[in-house]
Amino acid sequence: IGRLTKQKNFLFLLECFKKIIDKNKNNYLYVLGSGEDYKKLEEFIIKNNLGKNIFLEGYKKNIYEYLSKANAFILPSLWEDPGFVLIEAGYSNTTIISSDCENGPREILDKDKNGFLFKSNDYNSFLDVFTGFQKSNTKEINIKKINAKKMSKNFSLFSHYCELNKILN
């Protein structure tokens, strides 16, 4: 989910997912967003015959219907400020897999407590973490989801109101 730009690093994600799909055709990736890299991503999907497994859905006003049905949300970004989509994924009770890029993911995911982190822009790291995610048991996944949901509450409007109220009183 995000702008289809260099920053968001979606081509990296598609290249990784090609390797995942080559091993198991029962994996699917939905990319939500629009931007200048749309055509490049579309061409990659066509060139590699991935149209049955990778879907460019375009911009969606309501991302929660996708997050609520997803096995995981993947953030491949090269940098974030601070990564609000991670908060939205946590709020939606979706397992988070994120690059360990600057400004956000490591703090939001509390290292690996609230999700899975891979070394930014590193194919082997991503594939190892994704495999680890797929091999994780339900209890481990649920603990990460609960932790991410608790974390996301720190960024709610009510939470901001309470903090502002403390300062003003």
Secondary structure, 3 states (H helix, E strand, C coil): CCCCCCCCCHHHHHHHHHHHHHHCCCCCEEEECCCCCHHHHHHHHHHCCCCCCEEEEECCCCCHHHHCCCCCEEECCCECCCCHHHHHHHHCCCCEEEECCECCHHHHCCCCCCCEEECCCCHHHHHHHHHHHHHCCHHHHHHHHHHHHHHHHCCCHHHHHHHHHHHHC
